């Protein structure tokens, strides 16, 4: 049977498509991006004791008094202190000096050389075979450790020779050995820190409080539970057995520590946000002598647009 298209239906379909196209064109023509204006805020610093070139000089204890005019939805202040430098707002890697420190105590028994402190930047897997066969560097000679219940702190231990760049990872391990036949020692590690130390800033890569859930343990004695390393937010502990206890080899290993990691710098203060009225002044007092680069960032922002303006000052604080 032959089907004949109805000319009426064809005409209606063409009309509907035409109407739809007109509607889409109209909607597109009406759509406008939500734009914003360039900030007009003006900032000045006029109470310096003197001016040397482009540097404003103040004495320690002086208050830097800024006057603000014009308008911006948001204004933030960067004082140029470590952690508050505008130029480092997007920084996430900076290769400083990786430094380890911790405090140790050794209780009970008289067995010697029962604790080793190890480090490596080559640990492809964290299964027991990979751990045992890894290229560990024995850094115990660098880390003074306790010989009794008297706590001993290592001080900052330089690990820079174990890494080559900011993207390297580093693993720290504590290896315990207790022998059957005499009372085994009990070790407690506190104040554990690994820091990325730069010339003017220190970033913590690892701490007991932050990494409690990320330690990995291995050992040949798992009962009682105290015979293996126990990690809390304040200490790493292993309890040695009595003279009849089996020989015990137990490891506890850190997460991979990316030695160049650092947090981006953040503003010192928010001078104004979009809900606040425009201030006419802002004051700031430095607590240490030195040279600082101050940056005020003024910005307006919408879903479709953003406009920003910077105002910078070079300040020197003298005794």
C-alpha positions as CSV (number, residue, x, y, z in Angstrom):
1,X,0.0,0.0,0.0
2,X,1.4,3.4,-1.0
3,X,1.7,6.0,1.8
4,X,1.1,9.6,0.6
5,X,2.4,12.4,2.9
6,X,-0.2,14.9,3.8
7,X,0.6,18.4,2.5
8,X,-1.2,19.8,5.6
9,X,1.0,18.0,8.1
10,X,4.2,18.9,6.1
11,X,3.2,22.5,6.3
12,X,2.5,22.3,10.0
13,X,5.9,20.7,10.7
14,X,7.8,23.4,8.7
15,X,5.9,26.1,10.6
16,X,6.8,24.5,14.0
17,X,10.5,24.2,13.1
18,X,10.5,27.8,11.9
19,X,8.9,29.0,15.1
20,X,11.4,27.0,17.2
21,X,14.3,28.6,15.3
22,X,12.9,32.1,15.8
23,X,12.6,31.4,19.6
24,X,16.1,30.1,19.9
25,X,17.5,33.1,18.0
26,X,15.5,35.4,20.2
27,X,16.8,33.7,23.4
28,X,20.4,33.8,22.2
29,X,20.1,37.5,21.3
30,X,18.7,38.3,24.7
31,X,21.4,36.4,26.7
32,X,24.1,38.7,28.0
33,X,27.1,37.9,30.1
34,X,27.1,39.4,33.6
35,X,30.0,41.8,33.5
36,X,31.6,43.9,36.2
37,X,33.6,47.1,36.4
38,X,37.3,47.7,37.0
39,X,37.8,48.6,40.7
40,X,38.4,52.3,41.3
41,X,39.8,52.0,44.8
42,X,42.8,54.3,45.5
43,X,45.2,53.5,48.3
44,X,48.0,55.7,49.8
45,X,50.5,55.4,52.6
46,X,51.7,58.8,53.7
47,X,52.9,58.6,57.3
48,X,56.4,57.2,56.6
49,X,59.3,58.7,58.6
50,X,61.3,59.0,55.4
51,X,61.5,57.8,51.8
52,X,64.6,56.2,50.2
53,X,64.0,55.8,46.5
54,X,60.7,53.9,46.3
55,X,60.9,52.6,49.8
56,X,58.9,54.0,52.7
57,X,60.8,53.9,56.0
58,X,59.2,53.3,59.4
59,X,60.6,52.6,62.9
60,X,59.7,49.4,64.7
61,X,56.6,50.0,66.6
62,X,55.2,52.5,64.1
63,X,51.8,51.9,62.6
64,X,51.5,52.0,58.8
65,X,48.4,54.0,58.1
66,X,46.8,53.5,54.7
67,X,44.0,55.7,53.3
68,X,41.5,54.2,50.9
69,X,39.2,55.9,48.4
70,X,37.1,54.9,45.5
71,X,35.3,51.6,45.4
72,X,35.9,47.8,45.1
73,X,33.7,44.9,46.1
74,X,36.6,43.2,47.7
75,X,40.0,44.3,49.0
76,X,42.6,42.0,50.6
77,X,46.0,42.9,52.2
78,X,49.3,41.0,51.8
79,X,51.9,42.2,54.3
80,X,54.8,40.5,52.6
81,X,55.6,38.3,55.6
82,X,56.6,34.7,55.2
83,X,53.4,32.9,54.3
84,X,51.7,36.2,53.2
85,X,53.5,37.1,50.0
86,X,51.4,37.9,47.0
87,X,54.0,36.6,44.5
88,X,53.8,33.1,46.2
89,X,49.9,32.9,46.1
90,X,50.0,30.0,43.5
91,X,53.2,28.3,44.7
92,X,52.9,24.6,45.6
93,X,56.5,23.4,45.3
94,X,59.7,25.0,46.6
95,X,62.8,22.9,47.2
96,X,64.2,23.8,50.6
97,X,66.0,21.5,53.1
98,X,64.1,18.5,54.4
99,X,64.7,18.2,58.1
100,X,63.7,15.4,60.5
101,X,63.3,15.7,64.2
102,X,61.9,13.6,67.1
103,X,62.2,12.8,70.7
104,X,62.9,9.2,72.0
105,X,62.9,7.3,75.2
106,X,64.1,3.7,75.9
107,X,62.7,1.9,78.9
108,X,63.4,-1.5,80.5
109,X,66.0,-4.0,79.6
110,X,69.6,-3.5,78.6
111,X,69.6,-4.8,75.0
112,X,71.7,-2.5,72.7
113,X,71.1,-1.3,69.1
114,X,67.4,-2.1,69.2
115,X,66.2,0.9,67.2
116,X,67.3,2.0,63.8
117,X,66.1,5.1,61.9
118,X,66.0,4.6,58.2
119,X,65.2,6.7,55.1
120,X,64.8,6.1,51.4
121,X,63.5,7.8,48.3
122,X,63.1,4.5,46.5
123,X,60.2,2.4,47.7
124,X,58.2,1.1,44.7
125,X,55.7,-0.8,46.8
126,X,54.8,-1.1,50.4
127,X,54.5,-4.9,50.6
128,X,56.8,-6.6,53.1
129,X,59.2,-7.9,50.5
130,X,59.7,-4.4,49.0
131,X,60.2,-2.9,52.4
132,X,62.8,-5.4,53.5
133,X,64.7,-5.2,50.2
134,X,64.5,-1.4,49.7
135,X,67.6,0.8,49.5
136,X,67.3,2.1,53.0
137,X,69.9,4.5,54.3
138,X,70.7,4.1,58.0
139,X,70.4,7.6,59.4
140,X,70.6,6.5,63.0
141,X,74.1,8.0,63.4
142,X,72.6,11.4,62.5
143,X,69.8,11.1,65.0
144,X,70.8,11.1,68.7
145,X,68.5,8.6,70.4
146,X,67.8,7.7,74.0
147,X,69.7,5.1,76.0
148,X,67.3,5.2,79.0
149,X,64.0,6.7,80.1
150,X,65.5,10.1,79.8
151,X,64.1,11.8,76.7
152,X,66.5,12.7,74.0
153,X,65.7,15.1,71.1
154,X,67.5,14.8,67.8
155,X,67.4,18.4,66.9
156,X,66.9,19.2,63.1
157,X,68.5,16.4,61.0
158,X,69.4,17.4,57.4
159,X,68.1,14.8,54.9
160,X,68.9,16.8,51.7
161,X,71.5,14.3,50.5
162,X,68.8,11.7,50.1
163,X,66.8,13.6,47.5
164,X,67.6,15.5,44.3
165,X,64.6,17.8,43.6
166,X,61.3,19.2,44.8
167,X,59.3,16.3,43.3
168,X,61.2,13.6,45.1
169,X,59.4,11.5,47.8
170,X,61.0,10.4,51.0
171,X,60.0,7.6,53.4
172,X,61.1,7.5,57.0
173,X,61.1,4.1,58.9
174,X,61.7,3.1,62.5
175,X,62.9,-0.5,62.7
176,X,62.8,-2.3,66.1
177,X,64.7,-5.4,67.0
178,X,64.2,-7.3,70.3
179,X,65.9,-10.6,71.1
180,X,64.6,-13.5,73.2
181,X,66.7,-14.4,76.2
182,X,66.5,-11.1,78.1
183,X,64.0,-8.3,78.7
184,X,63.4,-6.4,75.5
185,X,63.3,-2.6,75.4
186,X,60.3,-0.4,75.1
187,X,60.6,2.6,72.7
188,X,58.5,5.8,72.5
189,X,58.9,8.3,69.8
190,X,57.3,11.8,70.3
191,X,57.5,15.2,68.7
192,X,58.1,13.6,65.3
193,X,58.3,16.2,62.5
194,X,59.6,16.4,58.9
195,X,59.8,19.9,57.6
196,X,60.6,21.6,54.3
197,X,62.8,24.4,55.5
198,X,63.2,27.5,53.2
199,X,65.2,30.6,54.0
200,X,62.2,32.4,55.3
201,X,59.5,29.8,55.8
202,X,59.0,26.3,57.1
203,X,56.3,23.9,55.9
204,X,55.5,20.8,57.8
205,X,55.5,17.7,55.6
206,X,54.7,15.2,58.3
207,X,53.7,15.1,62.0
208,X,52.2,12.6,64.4
209,X,49.0,14.5,64.7
210,X,48.4,14.9,61.0
211,X,49.6,11.4,59.8
212,X,48.3,9.1,62.5
213,X,46.3,7.1,60.0
214,X,49.0,6.9,57.3
215,X,51.7,4.8,59.0
216,X,52.3,1.3,57.7
217,X,53.5,-1.5,60.0
218,X,55.2,-4.8,59.4
219,X,56.5,-7.4,61.9
220,X,56.9,-11.0,62.8
221,X,55.2,-10.7,66.2
222,X,51.6,-9.6,66.3
223,X,50.4,-10.9,69.6
224,X,50.1,-9.2,72.0
225,X,49.2,-6.0,70.0
226,X,51.8,-4.0,72.0
227,X,54.5,-6.1,70.5
228,X,54.1,-4.2,67.2
229,X,54.4,-0.5,66.7
230,X,51.4,1.5,67.8
231,X,50.8,4.9,66.2
232,X,48.7,7.6,67.9
233,X,48.4,11.4,67.3
234,X,51.1,11.9,70.0
235,X,53.5,9.0,69.9
236,X,54.9,5.9,68.1
237,X,55.3,3.2,70.7
238,X,56.5,-0.4,70.8
239,X,56.6,-2.5,74.0
240,X,59.3,-5.0,74.3
241,X,58.5,-8.5,75.6
242,X,59.9,-10.4,78.7
243,X,63.0,-12.6,78.5
244,X,60.9,-15.5,77.2
245,X,59.2,-13.5,74.5
246,X,60.2,-14.4,70.9
247,X,62.6,-12.3,69.0
248,X,60.8,-9.4,67.4
249,X,61.6,-7.4,64.3
250,X,59.0,-4.7,63.7
251,X,58.8,-1.8,61.2
252,X,56.7,1.3,61.1
253,X,57.0,3.4,57.9
254,X,55.7,6.9,57.0
255,X,53.6,7.9,54.0
256,X,55.6,9.2,51.0
257,X,56.8,12.7,51.9
258,X,57.1,14.9,48.8
259,X,60.0,17.0,50.0
260,X,59.3,20.1,47.9
261,X,55.6,20.5,48.9
262,X,54.6,23.8,50.3
263,X,51.3,25.6,51.0
264,X,50.4,28.6,48.8
265,X,50.7,31.9,50.6
266,X,47.5,33.5,51.7
267,X,46.5,37.1,52.4
268,X,47.2,38.7,55.8
269,X,43.8,40.2,56.1
270,X,40.5,40.9,54.3
271,X,40.1,44.7,54.3
272,X,36.7,44.6,52.7
273,X,34.3,42.0,51.2
274,X,31.3,42.5,49.0
275,X,28.8,42.7,52.0
276,X,30.8,45.4,53.9
277,X,30.8,49.1,53.3
278,X,33.9,50.7,51.9
279,X,36.5,51.6,54.6
280,X,38.3,54.9,54.4
281,X,41.5,53.6,56.2
282,X,43.5,50.5,57.2
283,X,46.3,50.2,59.7
284,X,49.0,47.6,60.1
285,X,52.0,47.3,62.5
286,X,55.1,45.1,61.8
287,X,56.7,43.3,64.7
288,X,60.1,42.8,63.2
289,X,62.7,44.9,61.4
290,X,63.2,44.1,57.7
291,X,62.1,45.0,54.2
292,X,58.5,44.1,53.1
293,X,56.6,44.2,49.8
294,X,53.0,45.2,50.6
295,X,50.3,44.3,48.1
296,X,46.7,45.4,48.2
297,X,44.5,43.4,45.8
298,X,41.1,44.9,44.8
299,X,38.7,42.9,42.8
300,X,35.2,42.7,41.5
301,X,33.9,39.3,40.3
302,X,30.7,37.8,38.8
303,X,29.9,34.4,37.4
304,X,31.1,35.6,33.9
305,X,33.7,38.3,34.6
306,X,36.4,39.5,37.0
307,X,38.3,42.7,37.2
308,X,41.3,43.3,39.5
309,X,43.7,46.0,40.5
310,X,46.9,45.9,42.4
311,X,48.6,48.6,44.6
312,X,52.1,47.8,45.9
313,X,54.4,49.5,48.5
314,X,58.0,48.8,49.5
315,X,58.4,49.3,53.2
316,X,61.5,49.1,55.4
317,X,61.2,48.7,59.2
318,X,64.3,50.0,61.1
319,X,65.2,49.7,64.8
